[in-house]
Amino acid sequence: MTQVLGVDIGGTKIRFGVVTTTGEVLADWTIATQIPLYPYLEQHVKHALSDHPGIQAIGIGTRGMVEPGTGKIVFEMQLEGWEGTPVKEWLEGATGLPVAVNNDANVAALAEAILGAGQGERNVVAVTVGTGLGGGLILDGKIMDGKHGGGGEIGHMLLYPHGIPCGCGRRGCAEQYVSGSAIHRLIQEYQVVHEDGSFVTPREVFPLALQGHKQAQQVRSRFVQDLALTISSLQAILDMDVVVVGGGVIDSAEAWWNQLLEELEPLLLKPLNLKRAQFGNEAGMLGAAMLVRDVAAVREKGRMA
């Protein structure tokens, strides 16, 4: 049974998983993120290898933009000192094992494509709606990184030119309209409040819409319309087999999914399979493991020969 180590690096925590190449999780644990990050990561990876000597390769999913092939972090603003770190080179030197590194949204998409809602499909687009808007493109079973590691930046497609300013420096990016932050802004715009006058939270607004709350329904309509526009634009470019929608917002999908399908129907150029993500917080760890499943299998065969 070939084993790999999947590591999902976030801003506040790092999740580790010892996973088989078929996706079975043998062990799973989480630690707090600490700065400086690399020596801390290496220390815990070595502990994992000591406890699980059958591991054949290491996959890393991380915040930030990763240079294809080299596994170097080329852009990351929130994890101090992480930008510029040659993670693949250093970790391979420290462990003697093959290492692959990619963006966290990309590896989450890979998990859904190989093990989850997109299983069996060649071309899968994952749209992740959390605090921001992320995504991953899996084309012919492989992550589409792009030349500079910027493939799949769905949140920075221009949805409304000259619209709301985005943190990337441009205006009108999809993330400003389809995200938890966008829902928070819409709640204030439509004055969706509790009886005591306090604003409802993004987690509360969609269940309220389902109960018939008029202002909450207006927020839902705006969110769904913009998500439908984003998905239809992706289809026009990629003509993918399936779109998998995930992230924190999927927890309230019962309150808006059918409306999304209705909004999307007249915008589609061709039929499109739309599915809810199967994995939640474990998607990053599983996808990181899947980054290296093929090289791990080759190593295991060599060891057994």
N, C-alpha and C positions, 0 to 999 in steps of 0.2 A: 504494500500500500504506500504509494508515493506521497510524501508530505512536503508542503511548502509553508513558509511563514508569510502571512499577509499583515501589513501594518498600515493603519489609517491615521494620518497625522492631522489633527485639527488644532484650532487656536487655543482650546482649553484642555483637550485630552487626546491621548494616543491609544488606539485600540489595536491589540495584537490578536492574531488567530493562527493556530496550527490547523491547516486545512489540507484535505486530500485533493488530488487533481480532479476528482469528481464532485467536489464542493462540500464534502462532509466535514464539519467543524469538530476537531478532536479536543481542542482547548481554546479558551477565549478569555481575555482579561484586558482591563483598562487601567491606565495610569494617567496622572495629571501631566500636562505639557509643561516643560521647564525650559528656561533660557539660561545659558546657551544650549541650543537644541541638539546639535550633532553629537557631542560626547555623551550626552544623556541617552540619546537614541542608540548609539553603538553599545553602551553599557547594557541596556535592556535587551537588545538583540542578542548579544553574547550570552546573557542569562537564559534566554529562550532556547538557544542552540544547545546549551549545556543540559537543560532540562528535557529537550526533545532532540536527541542526536540523529533522528531519522530525517530531519529537514534537509532538502536537496537544493533549495533556492529561496530567495527572499524577494517579495514584491512590496513596493512602497507606494501608497497613494497619499498625496500631500496637498495642502493649500498651495496656491501659487502656480506660476507658469514654469514648466519643465522643458529644458532643451531636449528635443528628440534624440535618442541614441546615447547621449552622454550622461543623462540623468542628473544634470546640473540645474539647480534652481536659478532661473534667470529673472524672475520677477515675483516678489512677495513683500507686501508692505507691513503686515501685522505681526509676523513672527520675526522679532528683532534678530538680525545676523544670519537669518536663513537664506536670504537672497545671496547668490554667488556660491553656495555650498555645492561641491561636486559629490553628491550623496552616493551615487553609484560607484564611483572610483574609490572613495574612501571606505565604503562599507565592504566592497569586494576585497580590498586589501586587508581589511581587519578580520574578515571571516573566511576567506577562501571560497566563497560560494557565489554563484551568479546572482546579480541583483538587477531588478528593473524598477524604474521610478516613473510615475506619471501623475498628472493632476487628479485630485480627488473626485471631481465630477466625472472625468473620463473613466476612472476605474469603477465607479458606481454604475455607470452605463454598461461597462463590460460585464459586471455581475448580472445585471438584468438580461443582457443579451445571451450569455452562456448558460445561466442557471435559473433565471427568473421569467418575467413576463414576455421577454423577447426570444426565449429559447426556441431554436429551430428555424429562426429567420436569419437571412443574410445581412440585411441592412436595417439597423435599429437606431433610432434617435431617442435619447433620454432627455426629458425636460424636467429639471429639478427646481421646484418652487419652494424656497425656504425664506430666510431673511432677504436673500437676493435671488437672482435667477441664474441657474447654472445649466449645463447640459453636456452631453457627450455624443459623439457620432461614431457608431460602430459600422463600418462598411466592409463587406465581405469578411465579416468576423474579426476585423482588426480595428483598433482605435485610429481614427483619422486625426493625427497630431497637428498637421500643418507644418510649414517650413520652420517656424519659430516656436512651436509648441502652443500656438494660440488657437488650434482647431477646436470647434465646439463651444466657442464663447457666445452662446445663444443670447445671453443677457445683454450683449453689446451690439446686437442687430439694431439698426435704427428703426423704431416703430413709428415715432412721430417726429419727423425732422423739425429742428428748431424748438423742440419741446422742453421738458423738464431737464435741468442740468444733471449730469451723471458724474459719479466720482472718477470716471475715466477721462474727463475733460471735455466730452462732447455733450450734445443735448438730444434728448428724445430716445435714449436707449430703452429697449424693452424692459430691462430690469426696473426702470422707474415706474412701470405700469403693471408689471406682473411679478409680484414679490410680496413678502410679508411687510416690507417697508412701504410698498405702494398701497397695500390694504390699510395700513395704519393712516396714511395720508388721506385716503378716501373716507375713512371713518370720521376724520375731523372735517373734511369737506362737506359731508352729508349730515354732520352732527348726529351721529349714532351714539346715543347716550343712555345710561341707566336712569332709573327714576330719580336718583339723587343728583343727576346732572353730570356724573363722571362718564368719560368715554368708555365704550366697550373695547375689548381687546380684539386683535385680529383673530384669535382662536374662538371668540364668542360670536363674531358677526355673522358667520354663515349659518349656524344653528338658529339664530334669531331670524334670518331671512326665511328659513324653512317654516318658522312659526308664523310668518305673515307680517313681520315688522317691515314697514314700507321703506324707511331709510336704509335698513340693512339689505333689502332687496335691490336697492339702487346700487349699493356697493358691489353686491354680487354680480349684477348685470355688467357693470363697467369692467370688473376683473375678468369675467368670462369672455366678454367681447374681445378684450386685448389678448388673452391667452389664445383664443381662436385665431386671431389675426397672426400671431406669432407662429402657430403650428402650420397654418396654411402657407405662410411664406417659406417655411422650411420644406414643405412638400414640393413647392414649385421649383426649388433648387435641387432637392435630393431624391424625390420620388421614392421614399423609403417604404419598407414593408410594414413597419409598425412604429408608433410613437408610444413610449412608456412615460407616463407622468408620475412623478414622485416628489419627495420633499415633504416638509412638515404640513403643507396645505392639504395633502392627500388624506389626512386624518378626518377632514370634514367633507370629503368628496360626495357623500350622500346628499349633501345640501346643494351641490352645484354641477355634478357630473352630467346629468341629463340635459341641463341647459347648455352646457358646453357642447355636447353632441349636436344640439339643435342649431347653435350659433355657427358651428363649424361646417355643417352640411352644405350650405350654399357657397361656401368659400373654397371648397375642395375642387381641384382639377380632375382628380381621379379618386376612386374609393380608397379609404385609409383605415387601417386597423388601429384603434386607440385603446390602450390598456393602462390600468393602474399598476404602479410598481409593486412588486411582491416583497421587496426588501426595504427595511427602514434604516435604522442606524447601523446595521451590520453590512450594508451594501458596499461601503468603502473598503472594509477589511476583506470581504469576499472577493471584490474586484481586484484588489491588490494581489491577492493570492493567485487569481486567474491570470495575471500578467505573466507569471513565470511557470505556469503548469506544464507547458510543452518542454521547456528546457529542463525542468525537474524530472520529467518522465524519461528524457534521454539520458540524464545522469544516472537515474535509478537502473535503467537497463544496462548501462556500462558497468555499474557497480555489481550487478548480479551476474554479469557474464563471466 
